[in-house]
Amino acid sequence: MNPITMTPSEKTSRYTILDRENTKLKHVLTRWESLLAMLFVLVFAGNSIVLPYFLDPYNLLDGTTNFSEKALIALPMALLIICREIDISVAGTLALSSVAMGLAKGAGLPAEMLPVVALTTGTACGFLNGWLVTRYALPSIVVTIGTVSLYRGLASVVLGDKAFTGYPALMTDWGQGYFFGIVPREFVVLLAFAALFAVLLHTTVWGRRIYAIGNNPDAARFSGIAVDRYRLALFMLTGAMAGLAAFLLTGRIGSTRPNIATGWELEVITMVILGGVSIAGGTGTIGGVMLAVLTMGTLTYGMSLANIPGIYMTIVVGALLLVTIAVPRLLRGRSTRA
């Protein structure tokens, strides 16, 4: 009913609830994903102006290999943070999964079983994290800080000062191969999983329940949602994706080294937070995460073309993490005072 045509006796509330929210240009432009898209365009345009070989399509597509494995881990990490949890152990899980593949290769397992070994190892690591968090009500950040040392330590003990090499062609094909001679296979795998995660999170009951848990775990539990089962499943999913990343990364570099994926947990978490996923849980989109992945990937690619040392990228990642945590809080503070 149109509120203008209502008689005074029919107006029983001071508020009018619209069937559909008005879409305003200002609202669209101030969304985090819109701001992130503009940042991506600025970074891309700036690199294309400053760097003469930036727009070469072969170089651009090759540059996706620098972030595809990290982005694969960022997808389930986004779901975990939406659910008010976090996994600091993903780089250690990746290292241990890579070592497990090296041991399996040495034991004579066929090449087709190596991805299974990586996925199984990663899932087992995720299960241990989730079991400790859900069974004993321990903070996930504390648990995974401990398990990252455990997983990385086990990998280092097994490797010592050696490296596993001589992996089969199957791993090399997926880690270094291309579709149509130009598109890296890793990037196609990332796009496929991004689409899958987007469908699961944004169009299914399973995804809505993740948001419900992140917004209010107690209310979600009283409404009949198996909160601990969802949390355990997300930890296991995160571990499994770290195992998949281990398979692709090991195939790309052709070896398992003691320092494999060192420091990746910071970059993965930065991708997620930069993508608009609230560290307090309950909000975030896969589209935002992918925009953050592309923005960071473009920035990294441009810095590598400019021969800027990698240590500076670490500084940039740290600064981005601080800014993306602080800015939303500052904006909320200003809107509250207003």
N, C-alpha and C positions, 0 to 999 in steps of 0.2 A: 504493500500500500504506500502510495506517495505521501510523505509527511506533510506536504503543503496543503493537500485536500482533506486532511484529517480535521475533525471537529475537536474543540477543546476537551470534550469528555472522552474522546478516543485516545488523546495524548496522555498515556499513563507513565511515561518515562521522559527524563530530561535528555536522553541519548537516542540517537537514530542509528540503527545498525544497518549498514548497507549490504546488499547481496554480494557485491564485489568491491574490493578496495580500489579507490581511484588511483590510476597509474600516473604519477607526475614525473616529468623529466628530471626535476631536481632529485627526487627519490631514487630514480634509476642511476643517475650519475654519481650519487654519493654512496651507492652500494660498494662494498669492498671489492667485489669481483670487477666492477666497472673501473675503479681506480687502478686495480692491478692490471687490467687490460691496457689502460692508458700508459702505465709504467712500462709494460712490455713493448708497446709501440715506440715509446721514447728511447728505450734501450736499443731496440732493433734499428731505429732510424739513426741514432747517434753512431752506432757501430758501422752502419753502411756508409755514412758520410766520412768517418775518420779512417776506416780501414779499407784499402782498395780491393782486397780479395774476399771481403766478408760475404758478398752476395753470390759468390760462386755456388751453384746448387750442390755440387759434389762435396764441397767443404761444409756447407750448411748441414747436409744430411749426415755426413761423417761426424759432425760435432754432437749429434744426438747420442752417440755411444758414450759420451762422457757423463751423461746423467740418466740414461735409461735404467740401469740396474738400481740406482738410488731411488728413482721415481717408483719403481715396482714395489719397493719397501714402503715408500711414502703413502701409497694407496691404502693398505690396511692400517698403517699408523694413524691415518686420518680418522678411520672408524674407531680406533682404540682411544684416541684423544677426545673425540666426540662423546665417547662413553665414560669420560673422566678417568681414563687410565693412560699409561705411557710405557713404552718399552725402550729402555736405554741399551739393551743388550743386543740389538739387531746386528751390529757390526761383528760382535763376537760370535753370534749365531752363524753369520755368513762365513766367518773364518773356520769355524768348526765343521760346517757342512762341506767346505772345500777340502779340508783335511780328510774328512770321511770319504769323499770321492777318491782322493789320492790313495788311501788305504785300500779301498775297494778295487781300484785299478790294479794295484800291486798284488792283490789276492787273486786276480784273474777274472773278475766279473766282466761280463760283456758290456760293451759301450752303452747299450740300451738301458742297462740297469743303473748307470751312474746318476741320471737325473732323479731316479726313484730314491737312491741313497741320499742325495742332497735334500730332497723334499721331506723324506722321513726324518733325517737328522734335524732339520729346521723345525719340523712340527713337534718333535720330541722336546727340543729346547723351549719352544713356545708353551708346550704343555706344562713343563716344570715351572715356568714363570707364572702361568695362569693358576696352576694348582696351589702354589705358595700364596698367591694373592687372595684367591677365593676361599681356600681351606682355612687359612690362619688369619684372614683379614689384615694382611700386611700391606703397607703402601707400595704400590707398584714401582714407584721411582726408587725406593730403597731396595726392593727385591731385585730389580733389573740392574741396578748399579753393582750389586753383588754378583749376579750371574754373568754380566759381561766380563768381569775379571775371571770367573770360573771358566767360561767357554773359551775366552782368548788364552787363558793359561793352559788349558788342556791342548789347544791347538799348538801352542808354542812348545810344550813339552814333547809332543809327538814329532814335531818338525825339527826341533833343535836349531842348528844353524844351517839346515839343509832346505831344499825345496823339492816339491813333487813336480815332475815334468813328464813329457811324453804322453800327453792325453790323446785319446783317439780323435779321428777326424770328425766324428759326430759333434763333439763339443766345439771344435774349431769352426765347423760350419754354422753353428748357431751363434757363437760368440763373435765371429768375424765375418760371417756371410752376409749376402745382400739378396733382396728380392728385386728382380728386373735389373740387376746389375748396378743399382744406385741407392735403393732404400735399405738401410741396415735392418737385419732381421730382429735385432733387439728392440728397435724402435717400433716395429710392427707389433711385436709381442706386448710392448707397453701400451700402445693404443688399444689393442684388443682387451687387455685387462682393465684399462681405464673405463672403457665402455661398459664392461661387465660390472665393475664396482659402482658405476653411476646408476645403472639399472637397479642393482640390489639395494643401494642406499636410498634412492629417491622415488622408486616406484613400487616397492614391496612392503608388506607388513613387517618383515624382518628389519628393514631400514627404519621404519617409523618407530619401532621398539628401541632401536639404538638411540635415536634422538630422545625418546621418553626416558631412557635410563640416564642419559647425560644431563637432562634437565632436572630430574628429581629421582634418584635411585630408590628412595623409600616409597614414593608414590607409585613408581613402576612395579615394585615388588608387591605392594598391596593390591595393585590392579591385576595381579596374576602373571606377570612377566617373570620368567626364570632368569633373574638378573645375573646370578653367578654363572649360569650356563652360557649366557651370551658373552660375558667377560672371558671365560675360559676359551670359548670358541674363537674370539677375536685374537687372543694371545697366540693360539695355535695357528690361526690364519696368518698372522704377522710372521711367525717363525717359518711357516711354509713358504711365504713369499721371499723371505731372506734366503731360504734354501734355493729357490728358483734363481734369485739374483746371483747366488754363489755359482750355480751351474753356468750361467751366461758369462759372468766375470772371469771365471777360471778358464773358460774356453777362449775368451777374448785375449787374455794376457798369456795363455798357454802354460800356466804354472800355478802352484799353490805356494805362497811365500809367507814367512812369519808375520809380515806387516800388512797382509792383504786387508783392504777396506778399513785401515786405521783412520779413525775420526769420522767415519761415515754417519754415525748416529747424530752428530750435530747438524750435518747438512740435511739429513732426512727430516729431522724435527723442524728445521728452519723452513724447508719446503712446505710442510704442513701448516705451520703457524702463519707463514707469509701468505698462504692460500686462503686465509680467513677462518681457519678452524680455531675456535676459542680454546685456550688452554684450560678454561674452567668447565669445558664440556657443553654439550647440547646444541652447538651450532657449527656449521661448516658445510661445504659442498665439494664434490669431486672436481667440478669445473674450476673452482677456485684453486684447488691444489694443482691441477694441471697447468693453469696459468702461471702459478708460482714456479713450477718445474721449468716451463719454457722460458720464463724471465731469468731465472738463475742460470739455466743452460746457455741462453744467449749471452749473458754477462760473462760467464766462464769462457765461452768460445771466443768472444771478443778479446778478453784479456790474454788468452793463449796466443791468438794471432798477433797481438801487440808485444809478445814476448815478456809479459809481466810475470814475475816469479809467483809460484803457487802459494807461497806464504801470505801474499797480499790477498789472495782469494779467501784464505782462512779469516783474515781480518774483516773482509767484506761480509762473510757469512755471519760472523759474530755480531757485527753491527746491524745487519738485517734482522737477526733474531731479537735483539734488544728493541729495535724500532717497532717491529710488528707486535711485540708484546705491550710496549708502552703506549703507542699511538691510540689504539682503541680505548684504553682506559682513560687517557687524557680527553678524548672526544666525549666519552660518556660523562666525565666529570664536568665538562663545559655545558653539556646539554642539561645536566641536573641543576647546575647553578642558574642556568637561564630560566 
